[in-house]
Amino acid sequence: MTTELNWFKSSYSSNDGPDCVEVAISVPAIHIRDSKNEDGARLAFTGGAWSEFVEFAAGR
């Protein structure tokens, strides 16, 4: 069974710059990809791991 992911661009990505990150949320993972290479490599994190990363990146 294949479930299509609903991708959205990160609010930190620019519309005309080279930094375009897209995110898709599913159960049980958060998926990350480069919007300029939709068929390229993707990362997937559990919800807990993603929360820890975001907290660390925010410096909290």
N, C-alpha and C positions, 0 to 999 in steps of 0.2 A: 504494500500500500504506500503510495506517494502522496504526501500532503504538500501543497504549494505554500511557500512562505510569503507573507506580506511584508515586503521590504520598505523601509522609510529612511530618508537621509538624516544623519545626525544633525542636530541643531548647531553643532560646532563646525560643520562643513560649509565651505563657501560654494556659491553657485558657479563661479567662473574660475576658481583656483584649482590647483592640483590635488587638494586634500578633500576627498569625497568618501566618507565612510557611511555605509548603510547598515542598518540593524533590522533584524526580524526576530520576533518573540514567539516562541512555541513552547509546548510542554514536551520535554523538560529542559529546554535549552534556550539561550540567547545566542543568536547567530550574527556574525560580523563579516562584511565583505567590502571590497573596493568597488565602488559604483562604476568605475571605468573599465572593470574587468569582471563582469557578472558571472562568467563561467570559470573564473580563476579560483584560487585558494580561498577557503572560508575557515573561520574559527568558530567554535561552538563552546559555550560555557554553561555550567549549571547556574541556576538563579543565585545560589549562595556564593559561588565563586565570582560571578559578575558583580554582585553587591560589594564583595570585599575589594575587588579591583577598583570599582568606582569610588569607594570610600578612600582607598589608598591614593588614587590619582587626584582626588580633591584635596588631599593633604589633611584629612581629619583624623 
